[in-house]
Each structure stands twice: as C-alpha cells, then as structure tokens.
Amino acid sequence: MLVSNWPNAIAHVDADCFFASCEQLRRPDLKGRPICVLSSQDACVVAKTYDAKAAGITTGMPVWEARRKMPDAIFLSADFRYYGQISDKLFAILRRYSPVVEEYSIDEGFMDLNGLRSLYRKPYRAIADDIRNTVRHEAGITVSVGISVTRTLAKMASEYNKPDGTTIVAGRCIHDFLERVSVRDIPGIGGNRQALLNKFGIRSAADFVDVPEREIRRLLGKAGTDLWHELNGTPLYKVGTEARLPRSVARTASMGEVTQDRQTIRAHLLNHAMRLSRELITKRLTAGQLTVFLTLKSFDKQASTSDLPYPSADYFLLAGEAGRALDELYDPDRHYRACGLIASDIAMRQPGSFDLFQMAEQRQEEKHLQLLETLHAINHKYGANVLSICGAMQKRRAGGEMGRFGYPVLECG
C-alpha cells in the first residue's frame, strides 16, 4: 500500500464497442440492436456490441458461426476511414484536458493527469466524468475512464465499470480494488499464464501482488515482475506522445485450391495488393518495403522482399512490385496453395515525401489515391467489390460460377 494516494496520476480512456458505436452514430436506426463489424473481407467478426458478446460471439469468430449464434444481429463491413475520423475527434477532446496524451490504439489512449487537479480545481473523478460527458456530447460515442497511479492499474480500472463508467483507484485503495479483479483480467495475462498462476494458488490480482517478486520472476520472467511492480503502485511505463505505428501490415490468404495457374496466383496477389492499399490509405500510413510470398503445396514458402522507390500506399505501385516478385518466384512445375503481401517500414503519410526528381511520380500518386479513395467509398456504400480493379479478377470456374472475386466494372490501366 502506498503512503500517498496520488504520487502519480494516469488516466486510461477506452471507447465502448468503438466500431459498433461509430456505426450506430451514423445510423440511429441501429441503436439498441446487436451489431457485428466484420473484417476487411467480411470473413470474421472484429468488433461487436455487448448484447452480441453476451450471445457468445467473440472477436475473430467466423461470420458464418456468428450468424448461427445470433441470426438477428446486424452484420456490417468495417469502414476504417470513418472510424479514424471519430477517433480523431476523441483524441482532440482528450488533448483539451491534458497536453500529454498517448494514442495507444484507434479507440483507447492514456493521459498524464499530474497537476491537473489544481488547474481544474476538481477531484480526479470529476475530471473523468467531464471527459466522458464531453466525448458523448461532441463525438457521439461513450467512453469508460480509469484513473490510477500506473498505466496498468488505469487500464484495469477503465475495464472495471463498462460501459460509460468511471473508476478511480487511489494509491491506498489498490489492494481493495485488486481483490475484486481476476488474475485473468491483468493486461498481459492470457489463458496459458492464468492456468500456470492458478496452479500456484494465484487466482485474483491481489494474490498476484501478494506473492514475492522472486516467485513471479520464476513463473513469468521479467514481463511478470514488471506487471508486479505496476500493480503494486510503482510506475514503470510512462505516457508517451509519439504515435505507435505497426511494424508491418499483412494481407494473406489461402487460394482455396492448389494450382499451377499463374494467372490465378496473380489475381490473388493483386487482390491482396488492393486490400493492403485500402488498409494503408484508411489509416493514413505508407510502406517503404514490400515482401511477396507464395506458399507451396508442401506448405514451404518462397519470398521476395524489395524496397519501394518512395513511401507509398498506392495500389498500382504495390501491384507492380507484386507482379515483378511473381516473375521471380513462380515455377510452372510447382503447385501453390496460398500467397500474400507484407508491407513493412511503416510510417505516417507525409505530404512532402517526394524529392525534386519525383514530381511526376507525386502527381501520379495523388491521382491514384483520389481514385482509390473514391472506389473504397463506393464499395463501402453499395457493397464489397461493386467496383474492382480489372487485374484482380479470378477466372470463371467450370460450370460458369465465379471464383472468390466478382466481375470488374472498372478497368484501370
């Protein structure tokens, strides 16, 4: 137990069912209805409302299984560009309360609140309630706020009273709070670690902090002892203001068949290039390096990595690199079952990323991005693949049925 209640003050702000809440915001007719937001190819659930969760639908569940569990749920394709716009509103509000805000993900962030009680002349609970009310009024969504002396405790506090709740865990109240929390709810403790800790009688978060540090180190290593210190009120992780970027962005999948057909493989790679480009564009990211891989029938992989001429999210550039890699990797005597693209050297999009000798490329990319943004907006409004790039189409199968992609209605040279 700490001697002082507030030697440090960190808030964790977490949007409630963020993607689903965004959809309810622009479609008020969905209020009160169970919603599942689907992955980029509508293959699995990436977000859901609380009632869908109560029905047994989990993140990552295949859409067919989710429909079976809850046939009356509304299943929607994700619109990450729109979610990003709401996220921008959320973090703009948070920065009005504190200049030190870390965008931990699109729907959650940490705030350094040290010294702000005297500035606002309010206790931390009142500050948290003000944040929740302002977000609800201005951004149209609800958030839950946890405030404590370390990042880990603040994150656990925000999860404790969802949705639209405030939880304050002062230094002298840490142990009382931890007694009400399962060890499974400690960030970083997954199912396997929970099973291990349970074998040694560690079932609650309070049990975890009561165990000597050396025992936690023996069971979980340094990551475990870092958590142990954070839960005991010693802050090890500061609130960082630099944007957290993914190390890589991948788009891969099985082709649904084992094939030697070069055009089939090429169509799948170009479809992955379109999906990858859409992901980068909607999140305002660029890639500096691209890896293309083919998976053989034996499950062995062949890969080719190349540096892009400039940081980009342009489908046409990615597709060109994928085509060149296919020329290098493809062997007509081999059978292939899967393929994919991995973008790395990820950075935020910068308007001045071209040098003086790349003005033509810059103008060309700007036109491409405008076209692609329009294409993605139409597809989101009227259905996936209403508009497609011609090269990413698969051949017609025997019997006249199309493969996994639809017909092109837009041809881009």
N, C-alpha and C positions, 0 to 999 in steps of 0.2 A: 504493500500500500504506500502511495506517495505521501510525503509530508504536505505538499501543496496540491490543491485541486487543479491548478492551471499553470504548470511550468511551461506548457506549450499548448497551442490550440490549433487543431487542424479539422477542417470540415470535409466530408465526402458527400457530394451531391449526385444522386443517381436517379435518372429518369425512369418512371414506372412504365413497363411494357412499351418501350420507346417507339419502335417501328409501328406497332399496332395503334398506339396513341396518335401518332402522326397521321395514320390513315383515318382514324375517327375524327381528327381535327378537320380534314378537308372533306370528309363525308359524314356529316352529322347523323345521317340515317343509320350509320353503323353503331352509334352509341348504344351500349348495353348488349351488343351482340358478340358472340365469340368470334375472334379473328385469328387467323394464322397467316403470317407473312412468309413467303417461300423464297428459296434460294434463286440464284440468277437463272437457272434452267428449270425452275419450278419443280425441282426433284425432291426437296426436303424442306422441313419447317426450320426457319431461322429465328422466328420470334412468334409469340402468342400472347393472348390476353390471359388473365388469371383464371377465368372460367374454362378456357381451353386446357390450361395446365391442370386444373382440377379433374378434368376428364381423362387425364393420363397422357396427354400429348406433350412430348418433350422436344427440346431443341435438337435438330439433326434427324428427327424421325422422318422416314419416307412419307411422301404426301399420300400415297395410297393407304398406308396404315393409319395416318391421322384422319383421313376421311372415314375410314371404317369405325374409328373410335368416336367420332363426332360428326355425323353426316350433315348436321345443320350449321356447322361452322362456316364462316366466310373465308375463302382461301384467295389471297391476293399476291400478285407478283411484287417483289421488292422494288422500290424506287429510291435508290440511294442518293440521287441528286436532291430530291425533295427532303429526305431525312437530313441531309447535310445542311440544308437551308434552315431547318428548325433547330438543328444543333448549333448553328452559328448564332441564332437568336438567344439560345440558352446561355452560351458562354459569354456573349456580350453582356447579359444581365449579371452573371456572376462577377465579371470584371468591374462592374459598377460598385460592388461591395468590397472587393479586395483586388489590389493590383497584382497579387501573386496567385495565379490560377493555373493549374496543370490540367490540360485536356487529356485525360487518361484514356478515353475512348470517345466514340461519337456521342455516347449518351451518359457519360459519367466523368466527373472531374474532382480534383482536390483543391482546397483553398487554404491558404495560410491566414488565420484569423488573429494572430498575435497583435495585441494593441488595439484591436478594433472595438472592444467593449467601451473603452474610454472615448473613442471617436464618436460612436453612435449613441453612447450613454444608455446602453441596453445590455441585459444579460445575453449569453450566447443563445439560449432558447428563443428569445425574442428575435434575434438576428436571423436564426434559422427559419422561423415562421415567416418573417418578412420576405426572405428569399423564396420560400415556397409560394407565398401569395403572389409575389411579383411575377414569377415564372408562369403560374397558372393564368394570370390576367393578361400578360403580354405575349407569351409564347403559345398559350392554349393547351399546354400539357401539364401533368403533375410530376413532381419530383419528391423523393424522400431524402432527408438530410440527417446525417450523423456527425456529431462533433465530439472529439476526444483529444487525448494528448499525443497520440501517434496515428500514423496513416492506417495501420492495420485495424486498430480499435475503431477509428472513424468509419472505415468501410463496413466493419461488422455492425456498427450502430445504425448505419443507414439501411441495412438489410433487415434490421430487427422489427421495424414498425412500418412495413409497406402495406398498401400504397399511401402516398401523400402524408407521410408521418415525419415527426422529428424525434430523435433520440439523442440525449446528452449523457455522456459518460465522463464524469469528472474524475480526477486522479484518485480520490479517496473512495470512489464508488466502483472502481474497476472490478474488484473481486466479486462484488454482488452481481454485477452485470454478467460476468463470465460464468457464474453458476447457472444462469438461465440459458446458456448457449451450448449446443452440442459441439464436440471437437470437430465434427464433420463440417461445421459452419465457419471454421477458421480458414481464411484465404490460403490456398496452397496445400490444404489437407484434402486429398482426394480419397476415393474409396479404398485403395490399397493401403494408404497411410493410416486411414481410420481403422481398418481391420488390424493393422500392426499395433497401433496405440491401444485399441480395445483389449488386445491380448494381455497388455500390461496394466489393465485397470484404469486406463486414461479414457474417460468417456465424455466428460464435459471440458469446456475451455478452462474452467477453474482447476480441474485435475491437471491439465496441461501445465499451467503456470506453477502449480504446487510441486511438481516433480523437479528435482535438482537439475540444474543446467547440464551437468555432465551426462545424465541419463538421457536427456533429449538429444544431446550430441551423438550419443551412442546409437540411438534409434533413427535419427533423421539427419544427422550431419550438420553442417554449418547453416543450411537453409532452415533447419528446425530451431537452432539456437537463435538465429535472427528473429524468427517469429516469437520465440520465448521472451526475448528482451522487449520486443514491441508490445506484447500482451502484458508484460509487467510494467509498462509505462515508460520505457526508455526508447525515445525515438531514434531509429537508425536510418530511416528513409525521409529525405526532405521533399518538400513540394517543389517540383521542377517546372519551369515555364517553357522549356523548349518542346516543340511538337514531337510526339512519338510517332515515328514512321515504321511501317513494316519492313522487315529485312528483304522480303520478296513477296510477289503476288503470283499465284499459280492458277492456271486453268488446264485441267487434265481430265480425261475420262476414258473408259473402255469404248471401243468402237462398236461393241455389240456383236462382233463377229471376228473371226480370224481370216485375214485377207492378204493377198499379194497385190491387190489392185492399187496402183499408185494414185489414181485419181480419187479413189475413196479415202485414202490416207490424207491426201492433200485437202480434200473437202473438210475433213475433221480438223486438221491443223488450222485452216482458215477460219472455221467456226470458233475454235479456241482463241484465235487472234482477235476476233470480234468481241468475244466475251471479256478477254483481258483488256482490250482497249476501252470497253464500256466501264469496267471497274476502275481503271486509272482515271478516266475522264470524270466520272461522277465524284471521285474522291480528290480531284484536283492534284493528281500525282503524275510523275513521269518516271520512266525507266531508262537506265543508261546501258543495261546489258540484258541480253535475251538468251535463254537456254531452250533448245528444242530437243525433245527426246521421243524415241519410238520404243515401244515395248514389244519384244518378240513373242512368238507363240510359247517359247520356253520360259517367259517372264524375265529374261535378261533384257537389259536396257542399253540402248545406244543414244548418245547425247552429243550435241554440238553447241558450244557457247560462243557468242560473238558480242563485241561492243557495238552499240548503236552509234551512228555518226553524230548524234546530238540527243540529249534527254528528250523523250517523246512519249506520247500516249496515242499516237496516230495509228489507226488500224492498218493503213496502207503501208507504212514503214514496217510494222510488225509482221504483216503478211508477207512482205517481200523478203524479210530475213528468214521467216519460216520456210518459204519456198526454196531459198538457197540452201538452208540446212537439210531440207528433204533431199535435194540433189546430191548432197554429200553423204547422207546416211542410208538412203534407200538401196536395197539389194533385191532385184527382181526374183531371186531364187529363195528368198526368205518369206516367212509368214509373220504378220503383225496383228496384234490384238488391241493395242492402246497407243495413245500418243498424248502429247501435251506441251505447253509452253510455261516457262517460269521467268518472270521479269524480276530483275534484281537491280542493285544500285538505285534504290527508290529515293526520290526527292519530291518536294513540293514544287508545283508548276510555277516557274518564274517567267515573267514576260520578256526578260532580256537574256534568254539563254542561248541566243544565236550570236555568232561573231559577225564581223563585217563581210566576210566572204560567204555567208549563208543567208543572205537576204531573200534570195529566190526560194530557198527551202522554207524560210519562215513564212512567206506569203502563201506558199502551197499548203503548209501545215495548217495555217489559220483557216483556209478554205475547207480543208478536210475536216477539221474539228467542228466547224459550223455545220457541215453536212451530217457528221456522225451524231452530234447533239440533237439535231432535228430528227434523225432516224430513230434514235433511242426514245425521244419524247413521243413520237407517233406509235412506236411499238408498245410503249407503256400504256398509252391511252386506248389503243384498239386491239392489243393482243400481241404476244411474243411472235416475232418473225413475220409480222404483216409486211414489213419491208426487210429485205435481206440483201447482202452483198452477193452478187451472182456466183463468185468463185467458191463460196462456202456451201454450195448446194450438193446434196448427195444424189447419186444416180437412182433411177427408178428400179425398184426390185422386181423380180419375176412376179407376174400376176397383176402388175400395174400399180402396186402400192408404193408410196414414197417411203424412204428411209426415215431417219430421225429428224431431218430438216424439211421444211416446206419449200414451195416454189418461190423463186425470186420474182419480185415485182419492181426491183430497182437494180439496174446494172451500172456499176461504177468502173470505169476503165482506169 
